[in-house]
Amino acid sequence: MKTVYWDMSELSPNSGIFGISSSEVNVVPAGTTFRVMSPRTREQTPQYGEVEERYGIFFFFSDRDELEAPFFAVPRLELFARDREGGWFGTSTCGEEEVYYITPEGEPFRVSNSMKEFARRLLAGEDWRELWEPAQGLALYPSKEAAARAVELVPLSELLPKDWKGAEER
């Protein structure tokens, strides 16, 4: 079955859960997005501060981060933290919510099968780098344009039904 990709950034941040399925093609979300939490979440969950102090992993919060995507991921990658070395942490929702680490040089590694397992290992003091492995099936491009030269990126407007609410705005 043919695979096409669509850029998740074409959705507004408050779109909620959104998916596209087709019996004719495999439709996969692509791009790099951010999971930014409220300062209140940080205040209510002291473990964020503990992870920042102990491991130098800094989660994204709306009161301190202005973020710009450093690359275009295929399939989609949602970045949720950086580390003191300049690497990125993100999740992919293709299948399980696997956790990835992108080195400062742009090399992707899978570090955990799930966000829950990743958090458990961090809080238990385990080294997350012990189990990392090259990320098969995750490609990073310097831009959306570069990704479009390598994979078929289809505008969201072409994938939506013509009578879909909001389609006329796209």
Secondary structure, 3 states (H helix, E strand, C coil): CCEEEEEHHHCCCCCCCCCCCCCCCEEEEECEEECCECHHHHHHCCHHHHHHHHHCEEECECCCCCCCCCCEEECCEEEEEEECCCCEEEEECCCCCEEEEECCCCCEEEEECCHHHHHHHHHCCCCHHHHCEECCCCEEECCHHHHHHHCCECCHHHHCCCCCCCHHHC
